[in-house]
Amino acid sequence: MMNTTRAATRRFLPGSPFNAPPPPPPEVFVAQDVVTHDKYGLGRVIGVEDDIALVIEFGSRQVRIMTPCAKLTKL
């Protein structure tokens, strides 16, 4: 005769990749914020366009950057 014992139940793994935490909220930039960019370096926000883009002054250059931008960090 065969043994009729039940198989063990599956454990819940809290570190499962299927239980990923929600992404963090995007950074909010306002005028006069000091930022750094991987390509352009240190700059200052001089304009915010409805949370769609930022106008940033990097020394003598002004650049319009779309948000969110992974290369842009608020200091």
N, C-alpha and C positions, 0 to 999 in steps of 0.2 A: 504494500500500500504506500501511497505517496503521503508525504507530510503536508498537512493543510495549514501551516502557519502563514500568517499574512506578511507581506513585504513591509519594510519600514516606511513611514510617511516621509515626504520630502521636507527638508528644512527650509525655512525662510532665510535668505541671505541678505542682510541689510546693505551690503556693498555691491549689490547686483547692478550691472550696467543698464538694466531696464528700468531702474528706479533713479534715473538721473535727476539731480536737483534743477530747479528752474534757472534760467539764465539770469545774471544780475541785471538790474535796471541800467540803462545807458546813462553816461555822465551828462549832467546839465551844465552848459557853458553860458556865461553871461559876459557882457562887455567888460573889458579891463582884466579878464582872467589871464594869468600867465600860463602858457602851455609849452610843451616840447613836442617836436615832430621828428621822427626817425630820419627823414630826408632833409628838412629845412632847418632843424635846430630849435633854438629858443625863440619864442614869439609871444605876442600879446593879442588877444581877441579884440577886434575893433568893431565887429558887427555880427549880429545873429539874425539869420533869415528864417524865421518861423520853425526852428528846430530841424530844418532841412539842410542848411549849409552854414558855415562860419567864414567870416572874412578875417584873416589873421595877418598881422604885420610881422614879418621876420626881417628886422633891420630895415633895409631900404626897399624891400620887396613885399608886396601884398599878394596873398594867395587865398583863393576861395576853395574851401575843402568841404566836401559833402559829409554829413554825419549819418550814422556812426562811423568813425574811422579808427581802425585798430592801431594805426601808427601814431595817433595823437593822444597825449597824456596831459591831464591837468595837474599843475604843480601847486 
